[in-house]
């Protein structure tokens, strides 16, 4: 049986962060209830369309938004449906995203009843002023209490999300955040660079000069992040992701290795049967209630599409791309075709030795987008 990953999108948050451009918003109970009912209907429609009984599910990720912004009865209903409708691998990795102000002991007990075995908590910063600047609605103390509750209830595989380049962030404040997080000894840490996304409140503030972004300083934080986390037993396996041994996020690796996954919920993306597509975010519930999967942007991959994805996605990972596999897959001689580019990048110390695989150095990660384009 083929392996498949599942993603479930929950577009609800208690508050909307100022930097966020994801499909998420505040809502009423009736809106959340209506959405979850549609999501459950989509599970059954998709099972039939894609013959999902022929797949083994080995990774699941429930994201958003904030999945635990759901009321406990709705969360329990969704998790029950997921657990009862698929065949699962014995080593299933099953993650759910958490915000510190969206959890309770009752909800944690609901998560315990499901197959969920990995928790991803959005902290972003341990500095109260930085949390306010981001529009976060929780304090660091809220985060610590949330983390402790999960540990008390037996959840050991916990990931923490951090952010670099927050307006007015200092090296000392970032060091303090890293120090506090390391004391908690999580299994996984993600540290992302802030990007000003179009259409967000941050974008408007940036245009008015109310906030600034210092890319060079963000790279100073990035260097500190890599050095400190590596020194404390966290292996960097992707541009922004660090894990203890055996604790890499296998679901995200599925994306970067161009493996199959199926997305449920509005705006959720999928890659299955050599096709990429996403769900509509406008008439999602109406389509589902009419018995129609709300698929949009459906595209069967060409060989060129797949090649570009191998470059853009696999090079995000430290292990990079095995060149002989690339040659075999795309009927090419990669080293010969890009000989001058490879020599130039190697001389600038942006890529590692490419006798076996193509991978980026730390300096290469800093300018990764420009390197990707060299091979397209």
C-alpha positions in Angstrom: 0.0 0.0 0.0 1.2 3.5 -0.9 2.0 5.9 1.9 0.3 9.3 2.1 0.3 12.4 4.4 -2.8 14.3 5.4 -3.1 18.0 6.2 -6.3 19.5 7.8 -6.7 23.3 7.7 -8.5 25.0 10.6 -9.0 28.7 9.6 -9.8 30.0 13.0 -7.9 32.0 15.5 -8.8 33.8 18.8 -7.1 36.9 17.4 -5.3 37.6 14.1 -1.6 38.3 14.3 -0.3 41.4 12.6 2.2 39.5 10.3 0.0 36.6 9.3 -1.2 36.1 5.7 -2.5 32.6 6.2 -6.2 31.9 5.6 -7.4 32.5 9.2 -9.9 34.6 11.0 -11.9 35.0 14.2 -15.4 33.3 14.2 -18.6 32.4 16.0 -19.4 29.0 17.4 -21.9 28.4 14.6 -19.3 29.3 12.0 -16.9 26.8 13.5 -19.5 24.1 13.8 -20.6 24.6 10.1 -17.0 24.4 8.9 -16.2 21.2 10.9 -19.3 19.5 9.5 -18.2 20.4 6.0 -14.6 19.2 6.7 -16.0 15.8 7.9 -18.1 15.6 4.7 -15.0 16.3 2.7 -13.2 13.4 4.3 -15.9 11.0 3.0 -16.0 12.6 -0.5 -12.2 12.4 -0.8 -12.0 8.8 0.5 -14.2 7.8 -2.4 -12.6 10.0 -5.1 -9.0 9.0 -4.3 -9.5 5.4 -3.2 -7.9 6.3 0.2 -8.6 2.8 1.5 -5.6 1.8 -0.7 -3.2 4.1 1.2 -1.4 3.9 4.5 -1.3 7.2 6.3 2.1 7.8 7.9 2.0 11.6 8.7 -0.9 13.9 9.6 -0.7 17.7 10.4 -3.6 19.7 11.7 -2.7 23.4 11.1 -4.2 26.8 10.6 -5.1 29.2 11.9 -5.1 27.7 15.4 -6.7 24.2 15.5 -7.2 24.4 19.2 -9.3 27.6 18.8 -12.0 25.0 18.1 -14.5 24.4 20.9 -13.7 21.1 22.6 -16.8 19.4 21.3 -15.9 20.3 17.7 -12.3 19.3 18.2 -13.3 16.0 19.6 -15.7 15.4 16.7 -13.0 16.1 14.1 -10.4 13.9 15.7 -12.9 11.1 16.1 -13.6 11.2 12.4 -10.0 11.3 11.4 -9.1 8.4 13.6 -12.0 6.3 12.2 -11.7 6.8 8.5 -8.1 5.9 7.5 -5.5 3.1 7.8 -2.5 4.2 9.8 1.2 3.3 9.8 2.6 1.7 12.9 5.0 4.7 13.1 2.4 7.4 12.4 3.6 11.0 13.1 0.5 13.0 14.0 1.0 16.7 14.7 -1.3 19.6 15.8 -0.5 23.3 16.0 -1.2 25.0 19.3 -1.2 28.6 20.4 -0.7 29.1 24.2 -4.0 30.9 24.7 -6.1 28.3 23.0 -5.6 25.3 25.2 -7.1 23.8 28.4 -6.7 20.6 30.3 -10.0 19.5 28.9 -8.7 19.9 25.3 -5.5 18.2 26.1 -7.5 15.2 27.4 -9.3 15.2 24.1 -6.0 15.2 22.2 -4.9 12.2 24.4 -7.9 10.2 23.2 -6.8 10.6 19.6 -3.6 9.3 17.8 -1.9 12.7 18.1 1.7 12.3 19.3 3.4 15.5 18.3 2.6 19.1 19.5 3.8 22.3 17.7 3.5 25.4 19.9 3.7 28.9 18.4 5.8 31.0 20.8 7.7 33.3 18.5 9.4 35.2 21.3 9.9 35.1 25.1 10.0 38.9 25.2 6.7 40.5 26.1 7.2 43.7 24.0 8.0 41.6 21.0 4.9 39.5 21.5 2.8 42.7 21.6 4.6 44.0 18.5 3.6 40.8 16.6 0.0 41.1 17.8 0.2 37.9 19.8 -2.5 37.5 22.4 -0.5 35.4 24.9 2.4 36.1 27.3 5.5 34.0 27.9 4.0 32.8 31.1 1.0 31.5 29.1 3.4 29.6 26.9 5.2 28.0 29.9 2.0 26.9 31.5 0.8 25.4 28.2 4.1 23.6 27.7 4.0 22.2 31.3 0.4 21.0 30.9 1.4 19.0 27.8 4.4 17.4 29.6 2.2 16.6 32.6 -0.2 14.8 30.3 2.5 12.6 28.7 3.2 14.5 25.5 7.0 14.2 24.9 7.4 15.2 21.3 7.0 19.0 21.4 8.2 21.5 18.9 8.5 25.3 19.5 8.2 28.0 16.8 10.3 31.1 17.1 10.8 34.2 15.0 13.8 36.3 13.9 13.7 39.9 12.6 10.8 41.1 14.8 10.6 44.9 14.8 13.0 46.3 17.5 14.3 42.8 18.3 17.8 42.8 19.8 20.5 40.2 19.8 20.2 40.0 23.6 16.4 39.5 23.5 16.8 36.7 20.9 19.5 35.1 23.0 17.2 35.2 26.0 14.4 33.6 24.1 16.7 30.8 22.9 18.1 30.4 26.5 14.6 30.0 27.9 13.5 27.6 25.2 16.6 25.4 25.6 15.9 25.1 29.4 12.6 23.4 28.5 14.4 20.8 26.4 11.9 20.5 23.5 12.4 17.8 20.8 12.3 20.3 17.9 12.8 24.0 17.4 11.8 26.1 14.3 13.2 29.6 14.0 11.8 31.5 11.0 12.8 34.9 9.5 10.0 37.4 9.6 8.7 38.2 6.1 6.5 41.2 5.5 3.6 39.7 3.5 1.3 41.7 1.2 -2.1 42.5 2.6 -1.1 42.1 6.3 -1.2 44.9 8.9 2.6 44.7 9.0 2.7 45.5 5.3 0.7 48.7 5.8 2.8 49.6 8.8 6.0 49.0 6.8 4.8 51.2 3.9 4.1 54.0 6.4 7.5 53.6 8.0 6.1 52.6 11.3 8.2 49.4 11.3 11.5 48.5 9.6 13.2 45.3 8.6 16.9 44.8 8.9 17.8 41.8 6.8 21.5 41.9 7.7 20.7 41.9 11.4 18.3 39.1 11.0 21.2 37.0 9.5 23.2 37.8 12.6 20.4 36.2 14.6 20.4 33.3 12.2 24.1 32.6 12.7 23.6 32.7 16.5 20.6 30.4 16.2 22.5 27.8 14.2 25.6 27.9 16.4 23.7 27.7 19.7 21.1 25.1 18.7 23.8 22.8 17.1 25.9 23.2 20.3 22.9 22.0 22.3 22.2 18.9 20.4 19.7 20.2 17.8 20.7 19.2 14.2 19.7 21.6 11.5 18.0 19.6 8.8 16.3 22.4 6.9 16.8 26.1 6.5 14.7 27.0 9.6 14.3 23.7 11.4 16.3 22.0 14.1 15.7 18.6 15.8 17.1 16.2 18.3 18.0 12.8 17.0 15.0 11.0 15.6 12.7 14.1 16.0 12.6 15.7 12.6 9.2 16.7 11.4 8.5 13.9 8.9 5.3 15.6 7.6 7.2 18.7 6.5 10.0 16.6 5.1 7.3 15.0 2.9 6.7 18.5 1.3 10.4 19.1 0.8 11.0 15.7 -0.7 8.1 16.0 -3.1 6.1 13.1 -1.6 2.4 12.8 -1.9 0.0 14.4 0.6 -3.7 15.3 0.6 -5.1 18.6 2.1 -8.5 19.0 3.6 -10.3 22.2 4.4 -10.5 25.6 2.7 -7.2 26.7 1.0 -5.6 23.4 1.8 -3.1 22.3 -0.9 -2.6 18.7 -2.2 -0.1 16.7 -4.3 -1.4 13.3 -5.3 -1.5 11.3 -8.5 1.1 13.6 -10.2 -1.3 16.6 -9.7 -1.1 19.7 -7.6 -4.3 21.5 -6.6 -5.8 23.3 -3.7 -9.3 23.8 -2.2 -11.2 27.0 -2.8 -11.4 29.3 0.2 -14.5 31.2 -1.0 -17.3 28.7 -1.5 -15.7 25.8 0.3 -18.6 24.9 2.5 -21.2 25.4 -0.3 -19.4 23.1 -2.6 -18.9 20.4 0.0 -22.6 20.6 1.0 -23.5 20.1 -2.6 -21.3 16.9 -2.7 -18.6 18.5 -4.8 -14.9 18.7 -3.8 -14.0 22.4 -4.1 -10.8 21.9 -6.2 -9.1 24.8 -7.8 -5.7 25.5 -9.5 -5.6 21.8 -10.7 -2.4 21.1 -12.6 -0.9 17.8 -13.8 2.9 18.2 -13.3 5.1 18.3 -16.3 8.7 17.0 -16.1 9.9 20.6 -15.9 7.5 21.3 -13.1 8.8 18.4 -11.1 12.4 19.3 -11.8 11.9 22.8 -10.5 10.2 21.5 -7.4 13.2 19.2 -6.8 15.5 22.2 -6.9 13.3 24.6 -4.8 12.2 22.1 -2.2 14.9 19.5 -1.8 17.6 22.1 -1.6 15.9 23.6 1.5 17.2 20.5 3.4 20.7 20.1 4.6 21.0 16.7 2.9 20.2 18.4 -0.5 19.8 16.5 -3.7 21.6 13.2 -4.6 22.9 14.2 -8.1 22.8 10.6 -9.6 19.1 10.4 -8.6 18.5 13.7 -10.3 20.3 12.6 -13.4 18.3 9.3 -13.6 14.9 11.0 -12.8 15.3 13.7 -15.4 17.6 12.0 -18.0 20.3 14.6 -17.7 23.9 15.1 -16.8 23.5 17.8 -14.1 27.2 18.3 -13.3 28.0 18.8 -17.0 25.0 21.0 -17.7 25.7 23.3 -14.7 29.5 22.9 -14.5 30.3 26.7 -14.6 27.5 27.5 -12.1 28.6 24.7 -9.7 32.2 25.9 -9.9 31.3 29.5 -9.2 29.0 28.6 -6.3 31.6 26.3 -4.8 34.3 29.0 -5.1 32.0 31.4 -3.2 31.4 28.8 -0.5 27.7 28.7 -1.1 27.5 25.0 -1.9 29.3 22.0 -0.4 31.3 19.5 -2.4 29.1 18.1 -5.2 30.8 14.9 -6.0 27.8 13.0 -4.5 25.0 15.5 -3.6 24.2 19.1 -4.1 23.6 20.9 -0.8 23.9 24.5 0.4 26.3 25.8 3.0 25.1 28.1 5.8 26.0 31.1 3.6 24.2 29.4 0.8 21.0 29.1 2.9 21.1 32.9 3.4 20.8 33.5 -0.3 19.0 30.3 -1.2 16.4 31.8 -3.5 19.0 33.3 -5.8 20.9 29.9 -5.8 17.7 28.0 -6.7 17.3 30.3 -9.8 20.7 29.4 -11.0 19.5 25.8 -11.8 16.2 26.7 -13.4 
